[in-house]
Amino acid sequence: MPDDLVFPHPTLTSIKGKPSNTSLEVMKQEVKANAMAIFSHRGDGTSGHLRLTMTAAAYLAQTNVAFNVPPNPGDNPIHLPAATGPQITEVNRLYDKALKEFTLYNKVHNALKQQVLKAVEPIYLEELADKQLGFSRISAISMLDFLDTNYGTVTTLDLVQNMELAQQDWNPDEPIQALWSRFTKVQDFAARGNTPLADKTIIGYATQVLHKTGVFNDIISQWSLAVDENTVTLAEFKAHFNKANDLRLRNLTEKGGGFHSANAASAIASAVSNEKLASSVINNMIGFYCWTHGLGKNPKHTSATCTNKQEGHKEDATAWDRKGGNSSFQRFGGTKNPPK
């Protein structure tokens, strides 16, 4: 990249192996951001050189203003035979301006092309190259379109995996914004695969994930009773649970612990080689869950490490997802069962 071009992404995120719809989407976003970062008064005047990454029709649809590609002004300014000194000066000024704009446009274009070539392994673009001139006459738009056409198709398996992502557990020790980010990606991917997911569907998946944490059950019940599921928006859903989560975390801080204590869970995970345990704070003590024997205090006795398993024992069961296992507490005295 030329030293005088300042891109927000000096190096594009590298695509290892065969490109996919997801990896290409990341790359295209970065390329567009770089193109927009270099100013041009053409088009809408606020999108920089975005036109280099999309067709004229696509740019017009995006900005409602056409972008006229700067022409080559030629080798020298052209003066009328009877031009006066001021006229010559003005023609020279306009020529210098046009040459500078034309040069910048091509410099940005070449820089973007080089970024794409570095981000994608050569084997996945070589078919597009000219046998004599390589990529010198190939536009950035052609490169992006070629990659999209050949590797950007969303398959049925991709869509299935996207739905699996929507249903993955979320750890309430993490920021709830991480959950919203996940569902944004799920919804965007589904749209790219021509199977758009309505906000109502996303709310349904998010409700299931929140319910599985065991710490939002009362809030979910109150929410379900208070809203019309046919008219509520995803923005309203997020706002409600953002507030509820803030209150939950505040209560945990004031009480000095509680469900999903982040520091306790982290320390225990480290002590037992990061095994997937049931880290629950019960009467100020940490509990470790076993599908066969229930919740106890022994960090070496979990569903995964149990040495006396009953028939049907599930090694991946935890206190927060018991999978039908033992719900008793061992030596904790008088505490209620954790959520299923």
C-alpha positions in Angstrom: 0.0 0.0 0.0 1.4 3.4 -0.9 2.7 5.4 2.1 0.4 8.4 1.3 -2.8 6.2 1.4 -4.1 5.8 5.0 -6.5 2.8 5.2 -8.4 1.8 8.3 -7.4 -1.8 7.3 -3.8 -1.6 6.2 -3.9 -5.4 5.8 -7.1 -7.3 5.0 -8.1 -10.2 7.2 -6.4 -13.2 5.6 -8.5 -16.0 4.2 -7.0 -19.3 4.9 -7.8 -22.0 2.4 -11.0 -21.9 0.3 -13.0 -18.7 0.7 -16.5 -18.9 2.1 -19.5 -16.5 2.2 -18.5 -15.5 5.7 -14.8 -14.9 5.0 -15.6 -13.0 1.8 -18.1 -10.8 3.6 -15.5 -9.8 6.1 -13.0 -9.0 3.3 -15.6 -7.0 1.3 -16.5 -4.9 4.3 -12.8 -4.1 4.9 -12.2 -3.3 1.2 -15.2 -1.0 1.1 -14.1 0.8 4.3 -10.6 1.3 2.8 -12.1 2.7 -0.4 -14.4 5.1 1.5 -11.5 6.4 3.6 -9.8 8.1 0.7 -11.7 11.3 -0.1 -13.3 12.1 -3.5 -15.7 14.9 -4.2 -17.4 12.7 -6.9 -20.6 10.8 -6.3 -22.3 11.9 -3.1 -19.0 13.5 -1.8 -19.1 11.4 1.4 -18.3 7.9 0.2 -14.8 8.4 -1.0 -13.7 5.9 -3.6 -16.5 3.4 -2.8 -17.3 3.2 -6.5 -14.1 1.1 -7.0 -15.7 -1.7 -5.1 -19.1 -1.9 -6.8 -20.8 -1.3 -10.2 -22.1 2.0 -11.2 -25.7 0.8 -10.7 -24.9 -0.5 -7.2 -23.2 2.7 -6.2 -26.2 4.7 -7.5 -28.6 2.5 -5.5 -26.4 3.0 -2.4 -26.0 6.8 -2.6 -28.6 8.1 -5.1 -25.9 10.0 -6.9 -23.9 8.8 -9.9 -20.1 8.6 -9.6 -18.4 9.7 -12.8 -15.0 8.0 -13.0 -12.3 10.7 -13.5 -10.9 10.6 -17.1 -7.3 10.7 -18.1 -6.6 14.4 -18.8 -3.8 13.6 -21.2 -0.1 14.3 -21.3 -0.3 18.1 -21.3 -2.9 20.8 -20.9 -4.4 22.1 -24.1 -4.4 25.8 -24.7 -6.3 27.9 -27.3 -4.0 29.6 -29.8 -5.1 33.1 -28.6 -5.2 32.2 -24.9 -4.3 35.0 -22.5 -1.9 34.6 -19.6 -4.8 34.3 -17.0 -6.5 31.8 -19.3 -3.4 29.7 -19.6 -3.0 29.8 -15.8 -6.5 28.6 -15.3 -6.2 25.8 -17.8 -3.0 24.7 -16.2 -4.7 24.7 -12.8 -7.7 22.6 -14.0 -5.3 20.2 -15.7 -3.2 19.7 -12.6 -6.4 19.1 -10.6 -7.7 16.6 -13.1 -4.4 14.8 -13.2 -4.1 14.6 -9.5 -7.6 13.2 -9.2 -7.1 10.7 -12.0 -3.8 9.6 -10.4 -5.3 9.2 -7.0 -8.2 7.2 -8.3 -5.9 4.7 -10.0 -3.5 4.6 -7.0 -6.4 3.6 -4.7 -7.6 1.1 -7.2 -4.3 -0.6 -7.5 -3.8 -0.6 -3.7 -7.2 -2.3 -3.2 -6.4 -4.9 -5.8 -3.0 -5.7 -4.1 -4.8 -6.1 -0.8 -7.2 -8.6 -2.2 -4.4 -10.6 -3.9 -2.6 -10.7 -0.5 -5.7 -11.8 1.4 -6.7 -14.6 -0.8 -4.5 -17.6 -1.7 -3.4 -17.4 -5.4 -5.0 -20.6 -6.4 -8.5 -19.2 -5.8 -8.0 -16.2 -8.2 -5.5 -17.4 -10.8 -8.3 -18.5 -13.2 -9.3 -14.8 -13.5 -5.8 -13.6 -14.4 -4.7 -12.8 -18.0 -2.0 -15.2 -19.1 0.2 -12.3 -20.3 -0.7 -9.3 -18.1 -1.8 -11.1 -14.9 -4.1 -8.9 -12.9 -3.0 -5.5 -14.3 -6.1 -5.2 -16.4 -8.5 -6.9 -13.9 -10.6 -4.5 -11.8 -11.2 -4.8 -8.1 -14.9 -5.2 -8.9 -14.1 -8.2 -11.2 -12.0 -9.8 -8.4 -14.7 -9.5 -5.8 -17.5 -10.7 -8.2 -15.4 -13.7 -9.3 -14.8 -14.7 -5.6 -18.5 -14.2 -4.8 -19.6 -16.2 -7.8 -17.3 -19.1 -7.2 -17.0 -19.3 -3.5 -19.6 -17.1 -1.9 -22.7 -19.3 -2.4 -24.5 -20.1 0.9 -25.2 -23.8 1.0 -27.9 -25.7 2.9 -25.3 -27.0 5.3 -24.2 -23.4 5.9 -27.8 -22.4 6.8 -28.1 -25.4 9.1 -24.9 -24.4 10.9 -26.2 -20.8 11.1 -29.3 -22.1 13.0 -27.1 -24.1 15.3 -25.1 -20.9 16.1 -28.4 -19.2 17.0 -29.1 -21.9 19.5 -25.7 -22.1 21.2 -25.5 -21.5 24.9 -24.5 -18.1 26.2 -22.5 -17.6 29.4 -24.2 -14.8 31.4 -20.7 -13.9 32.8 -20.1 -12.5 29.3 -21.5 -9.1 28.2 -25.0 -9.5 26.9 -23.9 -7.4 23.8 -22.0 -10.5 22.7 -25.3 -12.3 22.5 -26.8 -9.5 20.4 -23.8 -9.5 18.2 -24.2 -13.2 17.6 -27.8 -12.8 16.5 -27.0 -9.9 14.2 -24.5 -12.2 12.4 -27.0 -15.0 12.3 -29.7 -12.7 10.8 -27.3 -11.2 8.3 -26.0 -14.6 7.2 -29.6 -15.9 6.7 -30.4 -12.9 4.6 -27.3 -13.5 2.4 -28.5 -17.0 2.0 -32.0 -15.8 0.8 -33.7 -17.2 3.9 -34.3 -14.1 5.9 -35.1 -14.4 9.6 -37.8 -12.1 10.9 -37.2 -10.2 14.2 -39.9 -12.4 15.7 -37.9 -15.5 14.9 -34.7 -14.0 16.4 -36.6 -13.1 19.5 -37.7 -16.7 19.8 -34.2 -18.0 19.6 -32.8 -15.4 22.0 -35.5 -16.2 24.5 -34.6 -19.8 24.4 -30.9 -19.0 24.9 -31.6 -16.7 27.8 -33.9 -19.2 29.4 -31.2 -21.9 29.3 -28.9 -19.8 31.5 -31.4 -20.2 34.4 -31.0 -16.6 35.5 -33.6 -14.8 33.4 -36.6 -17.1 33.9 -38.7 -14.7 36.0 -37.8 -11.8 33.7 -38.8 -13.9 30.6 -42.2 -14.7 32.2 -42.9 -11.1 33.0 -41.8 -10.1 29.5 -44.1 -12.7 27.8 -47.1 -11.5 29.8 -46.4 -7.8 29.2 -45.9 -7.7 25.4 -47.7 -8.6 22.2 -45.5 -11.1 20.5 -46.9 -10.1 17.1 -45.9 -6.5 17.3 -42.9 -6.3 19.6 -39.6 -5.3 17.9 -36.2 -6.8 18.3 -34.9 -3.4 19.5 -37.5 -3.4 22.3 -36.5 -6.9 23.2 -32.9 -6.0 23.5 -33.6 -2.8 25.4 -35.7 -4.7 28.0 -33.1 -7.4 28.6 -30.2 -5.0 28.6 -31.9 -3.2 31.5 -32.7 -6.5 33.2 -29.2 -7.7 32.8 -27.8 -4.5 34.2 -30.0 -4.9 37.3 -28.9 -8.6 37.6 -25.2 -7.7 37.5 -25.7 -4.8 40.0 -27.4 -7.2 42.4 -24.6 -9.7 42.1 -22.0 -7.0 42.8 -23.9 -5.8 45.9 -24.3 -9.4 47.2 -20.6 -10.2 46.4 -21.5 -13.2 44.3 -24.4 -15.3 43.1 -25.2 -17.3 40.0 -22.4 -17.4 37.5 -19.7 -15.6 39.6 -17.2 -14.8 36.9 -14.1 -14.7 39.1 -15.0 -17.9 40.9 -15.8 -19.7 37.7 -12.5 -18.5 36.2 -10.5 -19.6 39.2 -12.1 -23.1 39.4 -11.8 -23.7 35.6 -8.1 -22.9 35.9 -7.7 -25.2 38.9 -9.2 -28.2 37.2 -7.7 -27.8 33.8 -10.6 -26.0 32.2 -13.0 -28.9 32.5 -16.7 -27.9 31.8 -18.0 -27.9 35.3 -21.1 -26.6 37.2 -19.7 -23.5 38.9 -22.5 -22.3 41.0 -22.2 -20.3 44.2 -24.3 -22.0 46.9 -24.3 -20.6 50.4 -21.0 -18.9 49.5 -19.5 -22.3 48.4 -18.7 -23.5 44.9 -20.7 -26.5 43.7 -19.5 -29.1 41.2 -22.2 -31.1 39.4 -22.3 -34.8 38.5 -25.2 -36.3 36.5 -25.2 -39.4 38.7 -24.7 -37.9 42.1 -25.8 -34.3 41.9 -24.1 -31.2 43.2 -21.2 -31.5 45.6 -18.1 -29.7 46.9 -15.4 -31.9 45.4 -13.9 -30.2 42.3 -12.6 -33.6 41.1 -16.1 -35.1 41.0 -18.0 -33.8 38.0 -20.1 -35.4 35.3 -16.9 -35.8 33.2 -14.7 -37.3 35.9 -17.2 -39.5 37.9 -15.9 -43.0 38.5 -19.2 -44.6 39.6 -21.6 -43.7 36.8 -25.2 -44.9 36.7 -26.6 -46.2 33.4 -27.4 -43.4 31.0 -24.8 -41.1 32.7 -24.1 -37.9 30.6 -20.6 -36.6 30.9 -21.5 -33.1 29.5 -24.2 -32.4 32.1 -23.7 -29.3 34.3 -25.7 -27.6 37.1 -27.2 -25.3 34.5 -28.0 -28.1 32.0 -28.5 -31.2 34.0 -29.8 -33.2 31.1 -32.2 -35.1 33.3 -29.6 -36.0 35.9 -29.6 -36.0 39.7 -31.0 -32.8 41.2 -29.9 -33.3 44.8 -27.4 -31.2 46.7 -24.7 -33.0 48.6 -23.7 -31.4 52.0 -25.0 -27.9 51.1 -27.8 -27.9 53.5 -31.2 -26.5 52.8 -30.6 -24.9 49.4 -33.0 -25.2 46.5 -32.3 -27.0 43.3 -30.5 -25.2 40.5 -32.5 -24.4 37.4 -33.0 -27.1 34.8 
